[in-house]
């Protein structure tokens, strides 16, 4: 029976050209009508707070460094504080982080 390779926490096999390509796709996506409509809603995807559209940033739900892509299904508008706090966490890691935060404040 074959031994499974351990999962890497980050996509270490990404080359500079892969990162550059994904960043280019993200820049193109920011110019799309779809993204402008998402931002116009003025709400952070994570904390749901009302945020001025110009203050919203693009966040990759699955970060590029973790194998995510710059596609409509993987990017969301979020406030700067949520984007900075999430860093390169996967959705399940982010949810666990939020649960820890809410349990400390309760």
N, C-alpha and C positions, 0 to 999 in steps of 0.2 A: 504494500500500500504506500502510495506517495505521501511524503510529508508535506504539509501545507507550509507555504512561505508566510512568515509573520507579516501582518499588515503594517505598512509604514504610516506614521501619523501625518506625514506631509508628502507631497508628490515630489520626491527628490529627483526623479528622472526627468523633470521639466527642464528644458533647455532655455537659454535666453531667448531664442527665436519663438518658442512656445509662449513665453510670458509676454513678449512684445506683440505677438499676434492677438492674444486675448485682450491686452490693453488697448490695442487698436480697435478691436471689435467693440469694446466698452465705450470708447470715444465716439464711434459711429452710432451706437445705440443711444447715447445721450442726446444726439442730434435728431433722433427719430420722433415722429409725432406721437407714437405710443408712449415713449418715455416722458415727453412733455405733458401728456395727459395724466400720467401717474403722479408726477410731481405737482401738477396743478391742484390735486386733491388736498395738498397741504397737510398730510398726516404721516407721521412716522409709522412704518410697518411694525416695528417692535413694541414701542411704548404707547402707541396710538395717540400721542399728544399732537395737538394742532401746532404746526410748524410752518413758517413762511416758506413758500416754494423755493425761493433762492437759497434758503438755509438747509434744504434737504440734500443729502449726498446719495450716491449710488453704492449699495452694498451687495456683494455677491453672497447669497445664502450659503452656498458651498464655496468657500474661498478658492481663488485660482491656485494658491499654493497647496491646497488640499485636493486638487483635481477638478475644481469647478470650471465652468465655462461662462463666457459673457453672452448669455442668451436671455430672452424675455422671461423664461421660467426660472432663472437663477438670480435675477437682480431685482432689488426692491429699493424704494426710496426710504431713507431713514435719517434721523437727526444725527448731528455730529457726535453727540455724547453716546448714543447707542452704538454707532459705528466704531468709535474709539474703544468702547468697552467690549464689544464683540470680538474685535481683532480677527483672528483666524480660526475661531471656533466653528465647529459644525453645528447644525440646528439642535441636535440632542445635547451637545455640550453647553450650548447657550441656554437652553431650557433648564438644565441642571444648575447652571450658574445663577439664573434668575430665581429659582426655588430657594437656593441658599441665601440669596439677598433678602427675599421676602420673609424667610424664617427668622433671620436675624433682627428684622425690624418689627416682627410681631410679638 
